[in-house]
Amino acid sequence: MNYRSLGRTGWQVSEISFGAWAIGGSWGSVDDGESMAALEKAIDCGVNFIDTADVYGLGRSERLIAELKRRRKDEIVVATKAGRRLSPHTADGYNAKNLTAFIEDSLRNLATDNLDLVQLHCPPTEVYYRPELFHALDRMRETGKIRYYGVSVERVEEALKAIEYPNVQTVQIIFNAFRHRPADLFFEQAKKKQVGILARVPLASGMLTGKLTRRSEFAPDDHRNFNRHGEAFDVGETFSGVDYEVALGAVEEIVKLVPPGVTVSQMALRWILMFDAVSCAIPGAKRPSQAAENCAASGLPPLPEATMRAIRQIYDSKIRALVHQRW
């Protein structure tokens, strides 16, 4: 496992880390025993950074991570998120009172006295234009409840606005072979300000594993079934916002570029790591084998320039018009 700086925090984090959405819920059936085994395998493979949220299984994911930390003595940085439990999910709900309550819940779930990193969880765009909220986060840092804070965003514009606030340490943004736009301008600006970047949805909800087909079926409680058109939350969270049939066609072309002995998932993750602005990619894993496969991407050699150009051409010809200016 290789490690990269997480912005100005001083942490060196595993460039392939662990996204804990799937072990909390919204990805079909999940077994806590198997989820714990996946977490353990990730740590065995060198992962030292886990991203979760209070809304993932309403604390289920956070509580599993607390149990992991009781079992392991490894140094593990845990990032959580707050805000998506708001109902309705409005800008006005992002205030000091609500965030304090959410942070207290996460402290209990994670069985800790302070949170390593708290991220606003894809708030409405208007929130980024409310400096008083970021001042409130500064005050929470002063109390010792949180060490650092960042944001998880839907859109590049939100990311650019967020890093205007001097104490935003990290930005979590969808970045993968189906979503190239963050690399156009945002990465450059983030590097200038030494802001850490977490590449979320790195495998496009499993589409970039190469394992999905036109016959794939998803459980009723799997967002890949119930959020295909953004019925529950931003459609960009599901298959990166790309139409299922279009995505399958693009993957068929990407598969042709995979080197011998490498899986589609691993190449997709290695593509993300080709961008030095990225601190880490945070793929999920519900089973130990998935965690091990993901982690192995860190040890792969750089992708050839010809492969990078080919992936860009696939994006330009099949995907760009659908997503580039939307997010």
Solvent accessible surface area in square Angstrom, and as a share of the most:
residue,aa,sasa,rsa
1,M,66,0.30
2,N,77,0.40
3,Y,97,0.37
4,R,51,0.19
5,S,64,0.41
6,L,0,0.00
7,G,18,0.17
8,R,88,0.32
9,T,13,0.07
10,G,68,0.66
11,W,35,0.12
12,Q,98,0.43
13,V,0,0.00
14,S,0,0.00
15,E,9,0.04
16,I,1,0.00
17,S,3,0.02
18,F,4,0.02
19,G,8,0.07
20,A,0,0.00
21,W,48,0.17
22,A,8,0.07
23,I,1,0.00
24,G,2,0.02
25,G,15,0.15
26,S,41,0.26
27,W,39,0.14
28,G,8,0.08
29,S,101,0.65
30,V,28,0.16
31,D,84,0.44
32,D,63,0.33
33,G,49,0.47
34,E,70,0.32
35,S,0,0.00
36,M,9,0.04
37,A,40,0.31
38,A,0,0.00
39,L,1,0.00
40,E,37,0.17
41,K,72,0.31
42,A,1,0.01
43,I,10,0.05
44,D,91,0.47
45,C,43,0.26
46,G,21,0.20
47,V,5,0.03
48,N,32,0.16
49,F,0,0.00
50,I,1,0.00
51,D,3,0.02
52,T,0,0.00
53,A,0,0.00
54,D,1,0.01
55,V,45,0.26
56,Y,21,0.08
57,G,33,0.32
58,L,129,0.64
59,G,0,0.00
60,R,72,0.26
61,S,0,0.00
62,E,0,0.00
63,R,116,0.42
64,L,18,0.09
65,I,0,0.00
66,A,5,0.04
67,E,52,0.24
68,L,0,0.00
69,K,81,0.34
70,R,142,0.52
71,R,135,0.49
72,R,51,0.19
73,K,183,0.78
74,D,65,0.34
75,E,156,0.70
76,I,10,0.05
77,V,17,0.10
78,V,10,0.06
79,A,0,0.00
80,T,2,0.01
81,K,2,0.01
82,A,2,0.02
83,G,0,0.00
84,R,58,0.21
85,R,84,0.31
86,L,25,0.12
87,S,108,0.70
88,P,103,0.65
89,H,60,0.27
90,T,56,0.33
91,A,9,0.07
92,D,99,0.51
93,G,11,0.11
94,Y,7,0.03
95,N,58,0.30
96,A,40,0.31
97,K,169,0.72
98,N,44,0.22
99,L,1,0.01
100,T,62,0.36
101,A,51,0.40
102,F,20,0.08
103,I,5,0.02
104,E,53,0.24
105,D,34,0.18
106,S,1,0.01
107,L,12,0.06
108,R,159,0.58
109,N,28,0.14
110,L,15,0.07
111,A,66,0.51
112,T,51,0.29
113,D,129,0.67
114,N,60,0.31
115,L,3,0.02
116,D,23,0.12
117,L,0,0.00
118,V,1,0.01
119,Q,0,0.00
120,L,1,0.01
121,H,15,0.07
122,C,7,0.04
123,P,3,0.02
124,P,40,0.25
125,T,59,0.34
126,E,92,0.41
127,V,1,0.00
128,Y,0,0.00
129,Y,133,0.50
130,R,56,0.20
131,P,60,0.38
132,E,104,0.47
133,L,6,0.03
134,F,2,0.01
135,H,98,0.44
136,A,4,0.03
137,L,1,0.00
138,D,35,0.18
139,R,131,0.48
140,M,19,0.09
141,R,83,0.30
142,E,141,0.63
143,T,94,0.55
144,G,39,0.37
145,K,78,0.33
146,I,2,0.01
147,R,105,0.38
148,Y,39,0.15
149,Y,2,0.01
150,G,0,0.00
151,V,0,0.00
152,S,0,0.00
153,V,0,0.00
154,E,11,0.05
155,R,84,0.31
156,V,6,0.04
157,E,85,0.38
158,E,4,0.02
159,A,0,0.00
160,L,45,0.23
161,K,42,0.18
162,A,0,0.00
163,I,8,0.04
164,E,103,0.46
165,Y,26,0.10
166,P,106,0.67
167,N,46,0.24
168,V,1,0.01
169,Q,13,0.06
170,T,0,0.00
171,V,0,0.00
172,Q,5,0.02
173,I,3,0.01
174,I,1,0.00
175,F,0,0.00
176,N,0,0.00
177,A,5,0.04
178,F,1,0.01
179,R,11,0.04
180,H,4,0.02
181,R,47,0.17
182,P,4,0.03
183,A,30,0.23
184,D,76,0.39
185,L,87,0.43
186,F,0,0.00
187,F,11,0.04
188,E,88,0.39
189,Q,49,0.22
190,A,1,0.00
191,K,103,0.44
192,K,137,0.58
193,K,87,0.37
194,Q,113,0.50
195,V,9,0.05
196,G,1,0.01
197,I,0,0.00
198,L,0,0.00
199,A,0,0.00
200,R,18,0.07
201,V,23,0.13
202,P,5,0.03
203,L,20,0.10
204,A,0,0.00
205,S,5,0.03
206,G,14,0.14
207,M,2,0.01
208,L,1,0.00
209,T,24,0.14
210,G,32,0.31
211,K,133,0.56
212,L,30,0.15
213,T,56,0.32
214,R,135,0.49
215,R,200,0.73
216,S,33,0.21
217,E,163,0.73
218,F,33,0.14
219,A,40,0.31
220,P,115,0.73
221,D,78,0.40
222,D,4,0.02
223,H,0,0.00
224,R,35,0.13
225,N,70,0.36
226,F,68,0.29
227,N,0,0.00
228,R,80,0.29
229,H,153,0.68
230,G,27,0.26
231,E,112,0.50
232,A,61,0.47
233,F,41,0.17
234,D,36,0.19
235,V,20,0.11
236,G,0,0.00
237,E,11,0.05
238,T,3,0.02
239,F,3,0.01
240,S,0,0.00
241,G,15,0.14
242,V,6,0.03
243,D,79,0.41
244,Y,24,0.09
245,E,90,0.40
246,V,52,0.30
247,A,0,0.00
248,L,9,0.05
249,G,19,0.19
250,A,0,0.00
251,V,10,0.05
252,E,91,0.41
253,E,60,0.27
254,I,4,0.02
255,V,66,0.38
256,K,148,0.63
257,L,49,0.25
258,V,32,0.18
259,P,47,0.30
260,P,134,0.84
261,G,87,0.84
262,V,28,0.16
263,T,54,0.31
264,V,21,0.12
265,S,3,0.02
266,Q,18,0.08
267,M,1,0.00
268,A,5,0.04
269,L,0,0.00
270,R,28,0.10
271,W,5,0.02
272,I,0,0.00
273,L,5,0.02
274,M,63,0.28
275,F,51,0.21
276,D,109,0.56
277,A,11,0.09
278,V,1,0.01
279,S,4,0.03
280,C,0,0.00
281,A,0,0.00
282,I,10,0.05
283,P,4,0.02
284,G,37,0.36
285,A,2,0.02
286,K,41,0.17
287,R,104,0.38
288,P,40,0.25
289,S,77,0.50
290,Q,50,0.22
291,A,3,0.02
292,A,35,0.27
293,E,37,0.17
294,N,10,0.05
295,C,11,0.06
296,A,51,0.40
297,A,0,0.00
298,S,3,0.02
299,G,66,0.64
300,L,38,0.19
301,P,96,0.61
302,P,91,0.57
303,L,13,0.06
304,P,78,0.49
305,E,111,0.50
306,A,59,0.46
307,T,17,0.10
308,M,30,0.13
309,R,146,0.53
310,A,30,0.23
311,I,3,0.02
312,R,86,0.31
313,Q,109,0.48
314,I,20,0.10
315,Y,1,0.01
316,D,57,0.30
317,S,74,0.48
318,K,81,0.34
319,I,1,0.00
320,R,74,0.27
321,A,105,0.82
322,L,83,0.41
323,V,2,0.01
324,H,10,0.04
325,Q,141,0.63
326,R,136,0.50
327,W,7,0.02
